[in-house]
Amino acid sequence: MRDLMLRAPGSRFAIHAAVTVAIWAVLTWLNGSIEPQLSYYLALAAMYATAMFGMTILVGLSGQVSLGNGALMAVGGYVFALTSMKWSTVPIIGVPWNAVWSMVFAGLGGVIAGVLIGALGARLRGPYLAGLTLGIAVGIPTIVNRFPALLGGDEGLKLIVPYPEGGYPEAISQQEAAEQVPADDAFLDEFLVEELPADSATSAPADSGDLLTPEEAVSGVESGDLLTPEEAVSGVPTDAPTDAATDTALVVDVPADGVDAAAAVGSDFVLQQWQASVAIAVACIVGFLAINLVSGRQGRVWQAVRDDPVAAAVVGIAPAGAKVSAFVVSSLFAALAGAVLAQILTFVGAGAFGLGLSLSLLVGVVLGGRMSLAGAAIGAVLLVWLPELVDTVSGDRGWPDQITNNAPNLLYGLLVVVVVLLAPGGIMGAVSGGWARVRPQRARETR
Amino acid sequence: MDTFVNFFLGGFANGAVIALMALALVLVWRSSRVVNFAQVGQAMFTSFVGLTVVDLTGSWILGLVIAIAAGAVLGLIIHFLVMRPVRRADSSGAIIATFGVLIALQALAAMIWGGDPRAYPTPVSYSGITVFGRVIAITPYDIFVIVAMVILVLILTIVLTRTKLGLSMRASAFNPEVARLSGVRVSRMLAAGWIIAGMVGAVAGVLVAPTATLSPNSFDIFLVFAFTAAVIGGLDSLVGAVTFGIGTGLLLSLVTGYSDASNAALVALILLALNLWFKPEGAFNHHKARSV
């Protein structure tokens, strides 16, 4: 029965769509029912997951260890920032410029960067590619210093994102909060994202925290964002014009939806929840694209080329093309994640997209399981949750800051080594390996 | 012309350090076919060890000696705990593991010594020499660095070409099976490669620490420089690593001098990209860098 379902044309697509919608619905409900600060973490996790779906494809399936994805996120972030700020008044195809257009352009920027890097990198063996992308991770962010007028130099750029009506006061307080974060060059650049909630927590509750019952929050998110999954998918370039009207509503205003929705957005707007809803929507769209690519022909092509390029060439696959396509797909995802990160931070700067970000993407995808998209999602949660866990533990034990702040990275580094040595499939690999021992037949099928 | 000469001379010392770090990468690559991306992490860590010794005893030389010893120990530990077991994993695994070691070392150093940049003392003056009434850009310390590099390269050359250890190392790098059949204990030679690379890296770290302040991340950029130099040199060639390490240092010094220090990483990236595009196997190598 299961076999028949999977073999019917389009059924895999339908199953994936249904699963994606379900995940989106659960996450959206979750986003509506938790504290703003937890929504912020949810947004971060969704953003990491978006980037790491691309890492799964690039590092796991196509076997190209790349550290460049943090720099590619910078491309997405800066394109988003520039297009949303400089062209905010330019209509395209009759639709005013908004965050969706900027996302589209960020994605395009990522694709172009991916083609360029892929064309160079896909010809290289493992360590050479890793070294080249290391250079990209270190070198590309320094470009912002070349064009200080355009890219803001070391200071970075502050975003003016078109939030829903009523969202501006808090957006501004968030920006101020972002400014107060010291531009430190700490290792995994999570300092930027780690310290924000604390800052915004001091400024936010007075505006918003008291007004939120979970029900209101849910209704606000659902009616305000108008994100049915179909529309969410339309955020992808191909469908954009047809659903443009609803896309506009997504980020600008909701006049058509009547007083209730407008009131909900107006008074109960919580920046963190709005950011999380954007991040979740993008992660779901990207995850949907990724699962269809990975489980279809292209996924097998990538793995075939990874395992044996010569054999793949013999059966008519162009190895170079397959490797470049993995680069392009992962750059697209990275750029979209970068655009989301820009919206979460309401800021883009070289420091936020440095080597630390690239390394944390690699850490997350390796720990979660570099062969599986679910592993990427687990890794994304781990990247956000582990520092919090360490913080709690150290708070109980009274560790000094110097220990607490660096313990997550020490854990990451050691865990990466342990995972590579003992469980190359990461958490997902360990779980599905255990599953295979329990139910060998089933596991073989779903693999 | 004057400034050109100054930048050129200043670049030599920088190049000497890059050459040593590239040498460390090449030594590990030759012995175990792994690019050790944790190299700068080891160098940073041992420099902190050296700095601690200097702070305690006041002796720069003792700091260097202890740092070198720490480099040897660290190289040995990483080889036995991580890189030897990892050979069973896939090829991506080894690369990822070196990054894991890098992350862990940097976090550990930040835990022990804090994240703030520290100044490392110099054994000789670090201000420009006056020649015929003009201050030129080369300092006594630069000369010291260059001399130290030359001595170290000479020692390495003698060890690798004139001793039984060096011969065994080269044999096991060249053909492990045949070497093993001839009675060379290949796994010991791998360990020797990591130990020697750790020591060379430690010297490079101590030498560069006074010019670039010492912090857990301050050597990251040198990983890019050293990798660029090692790859252009062929990744397999000691001569190549030294030649192009110095060459890279000179070029970056000119770039820094004529434009801005923040351009150096970008120029190194362009250099690396051009090299990998046109001659990926490097100048002194016949192994293939490309797979398809």
Boltz contact constraints between the chains, C-beta under 6 A:
constraints:
  - contact:
      token1: [A, 63]
      token2: [B, 92]
      max_distance: 6.0
  - contact:
      token1: [A, 65]
      token2: [B, 92]
      max_distance: 6.0
  - contact:
      token1: [A, 65]
      token2: [B, 95]
      max_distance: 6.0
  - contact:
      token1: [A, 120]
      token2: [B, 273]
      max_distance: 6.0
  - contact:
      token1: [A, 120]
      token2: [B, 277]
      max_distance: 6.0
  - contact:
      token1: [A, 123]
      token2: [B, 290]
      max_distance: 6.0
  - contact:
      token1: [A, 124]
      token2: [B, 276]
      max_distance: 6.0
  - contact:
      token1: [A, 125]
      token2: [B, 289]
      max_distance: 6.0
  - contact:
      token1: [A, 125]
      token2: [B, 291]
      max_distance: 6.0
  - contact:
      token1: [A, 126]
      token2: [B, 91]
      max_distance: 6.0
  - contact:
      token1: [A, 126]
      token2: [B, 95]
      max_distance: 6.0
  - contact:
      token1: [A, 127]
      token2: [B, 35]
      max_distance: 6.0
  - contact:
      token1: [A, 127]
      token2: [B, 95]
      max_distance: 6.0
  - contact:
      token1: [A, 128]
      token2: [B, 289]
      max_distance: 6.0
  - contact:
      token1: [A, 130]
      token2: [B, 95]
      max_distance: 6.0
  - contact:
      token1: [A, 131]
      token2: [B, 227]
      max_distance: 6.0
  - contact:
      token1: [A, 132]
      token2: [B, 272]
      max_distance: 6.0
  - contact:
      token1: [A, 132]
      token2: [B, 276]
      max_distance: 6.0
  - contact:
      token1: [A, 135]
      token2: [B, 224]
      max_distance: 6.0
  - contact:
      token1: [A, 135]
      token2: [B, 269]
      max_distance: 6.0
  - contact:
      token1: [A, 135]
      token2: [B, 272]
      max_distance: 6.0
  - contact:
      token1: [A, 138]
      token2: [B, 224]
      max_distance: 6.0
  - contact:
      token1: [A, 138]
      token2: [B, 265]
      max_distance: 6.0
  - contact:
      token1: [A, 139]
      token2: [B, 265]
      max_distance: 6.0
  - contact:
      token1: [A, 139]
      token2: [B, 266]
      max_distance: 6.0
  - contact:
      token1: [A, 139]
      token2: [B, 269]
      max_distance: 6.0
  - contact:
      token1: [A, 142]
      token2: [B, 262]
      max_distance: 6.0
  - contact:
      token1: [A, 142]
      token2: [B, 265]
      max_distance: 6.0
  - contact:
      token1: [A, 142]
      token2: [B, 266]
      max_distance: 6.0
  - contact:
      token1: [A, 145]
      token2: [B, 262]
      max_distance: 6.0
  - contact:
      token1: [A, 187]
      token2: [B, 106]
      max_distance: 6.0
  - contact:
      token1: [A, 309]
      token2: [B, 292]
      max_distance: 6.0
  - contact:
      token1: [A, 319]
      token2: [B, 292]
      max_distance: 6.0
  - contact:
      token1: [A, 320]
      token2: [B, 292]
      max_distance: 6.0
  - contact:
      token1: [A, 355]
      token2: [B, 220]
      max_distance: 6.0
  - contact:
      token1: [A, 366]
      token2: [B, 96]
      max_distance: 6.0
  - contact:
      token1: [A, 402]
      token2: [B, 114]
      max_distance: 6.0
  - contact:
      token1: [A, 403]
      token2: [B, 111]
      max_distance: 6.0
  - contact:
      token1: [A, 406]
      token2: [B, 107]
      max_distance: 6.0
  - contact:
      token1: [A, 406]
      token2: [B, 110]
      max_distance: 6.0
  - contact:
      token1: [A, 406]
      token2: [B, 111]
      max_distance: 6.0
  - contact:
      token1: [A, 409]
      token2: [B, 103]
      max_distance: 6.0
  - contact:
      token1: [A, 409]
      token2: [B, 107]
      max_distance: 6.0
  - contact:
      token1: [A, 410]
      token2: [B, 104]
      max_distance: 6.0
  - contact:
      token1: [A, 410]
      token2: [B, 107]
      max_distance: 6.0
  - contact:
      token1: [A, 410]
      token2: [B, 108]
      max_distance: 6.0
  - contact:
      token1: [A, 412]
      token2: [B, 103]
      max_distance: 6.0
  - contact:
      token1: [A, 413]
      token2: [B, 100]
      max_distance: 6.0
  - contact:
      token1: [A, 413]
      token2: [B, 103]
      max_distance: 6.0
  - contact:
      token1: [A, 413]
      token2: [B, 104]
      max_distance: 6.0
  - contact:
      token1: [A, 414]
      token2: [B, 104]
      max_distance: 6.0
  - contact:
      token1: [A, 416]
      token2: [B, 100]
      max_distance: 6.0
  - contact:
      token1: [A, 417]
      token2: [B, 82]
      max_distance: 6.0
  - contact:
      token1: [A, 417]
      token2: [B, 97]
      max_distance: 6.0
  - contact:
      token1: [A, 417]
      token2: [B, 100]
      max_distance: 6.0
  - contact:
      token1: [A, 420]
      token2: [B, 89]
      max_distance: 6.0
  - contact:
      token1: [A, 420]
      token2: [B, 93]
      max_distance: 6.0
  - contact:
      token1: [A, 420]
      token2: [B, 96]
      max_distance: 6.0
  - contact:
      token1: [A, 420]
      token2: [B, 97]
      max_distance: 6.0
  - contact:
      token1: [A, 421]
      token2: [B, 85]
      max_distance: 6.0
  - contact:
      token1: [A, 421]
      token2: [B, 86]
      max_distance: 6.0
  - contact:
      token1: [A, 424]
      token2: [B, 89]
      max_distance: 6.0
  - contact:
      token1: [A, 424]
      token2: [B, 93]
      max_distance: 6.0
